[in-house]
């Protein structure tokens, strides 16, 4: 007889851990999921790297068209 679990997937992640993942990713924008995952393992949290990636804050770069219209490249007049 096969018994199916009531909820699919692994154990749920607490709100405190999610907040910690978000705080770490905001404070360290160059850290990726592997680095944050490693730091959480050192602190004693057992969760997957995919879970860390799922809850990280994404640092989005402005699109090329947004850069062009925002005046990112300012032209200086040529002096002759």
C-alpha positions as CSV (number, residue, x, y, z in Angstrom):
1,X,0.0,0.0,0.0
2,X,1.4,3.4,-1.0
3,X,0.6,6.4,1.2
4,X,0.8,9.8,-0.4
5,X,2.0,12.7,1.7
6,X,-0.6,15.4,2.4
7,X,1.5,18.2,1.0
8,X,4.0,17.8,-1.9
9,X,7.6,18.9,-1.6
10,X,9.8,19.4,1.4
11,X,9.2,21.1,4.7
12,X,8.0,24.7,4.6
13,X,10.4,27.6,5.1
14,X,9.6,29.8,8.0
15,X,9.0,33.5,7.5
16,X,12.1,34.3,9.6
17,X,14.3,32.4,7.2
18,X,12.7,34.0,4.2
19,X,13.3,37.4,5.8
20,X,16.9,36.5,6.5
21,X,17.5,35.4,2.9
22,X,16.0,38.7,1.6
23,X,18.0,40.8,4.0
24,X,21.3,39.0,3.1
25,X,20.6,39.4,-0.7
26,X,19.8,43.1,-0.3
27,X,22.8,43.8,1.9
28,X,25.2,41.8,-0.4
29,X,24.0,42.4,-4.0
30,X,27.0,40.6,-5.5
31,X,26.3,37.4,-3.6
32,X,24.4,34.7,-5.5
33,X,22.4,31.9,-4.2
34,X,25.4,29.6,-3.7
35,X,27.1,32.1,-1.4
36,X,24.0,32.9,0.7
37,X,23.2,29.1,0.9
38,X,26.7,28.5,2.2
39,X,26.4,31.2,4.9
40,X,23.0,29.8,6.0
41,X,24.5,26.3,6.3
42,X,27.3,27.8,8.5
43,X,24.5,29.3,10.7
44,X,22.8,25.9,11.0
45,X,19.9,26.3,8.6
46,X,19.3,23.3,6.4
47,X,17.6,24.2,3.1
48,X,18.5,23.8,-0.5
49,X,20.2,26.3,-2.8
50,X,17.1,26.3,-5.0
51,X,15.1,27.5,-2.0
52,X,17.5,30.3,-1.3
53,X,17.4,31.3,-5.0
54,X,13.6,31.3,-4.9
55,X,13.4,33.8,-2.0
56,X,16.3,36.1,-3.0
57,X,15.6,39.7,-3.9
58,X,16.4,40.3,-7.6
59,X,18.6,43.3,-8.4
60,X,17.4,44.4,-11.8
61,X,19.5,46.5,-14.1
62,X,17.7,49.2,-16.2
63,X,17.0,48.2,-19.8
64,X,19.1,49.7,-22.6
65,X,16.1,51.8,-23.7
66,X,15.7,53.2,-20.2
67,X,19.3,54.1,-20.1
68,X,19.1,56.0,-23.4
69,X,16.1,58.0,-22.4
70,X,17.3,58.8,-18.9
71,X,20.3,60.8,-20.1
72,X,22.9,58.3,-18.9
73,X,25.2,59.3,-21.7
74,X,25.5,63.1,-21.8
75,X,27.2,64.6,-24.8
76,X,29.6,67.3,-24.1
77,X,30.1,70.1,-26.7
78,X,33.2,69.8,-28.8
79,X,35.7,72.5,-28.4
80,X,37.6,73.4,-31.6
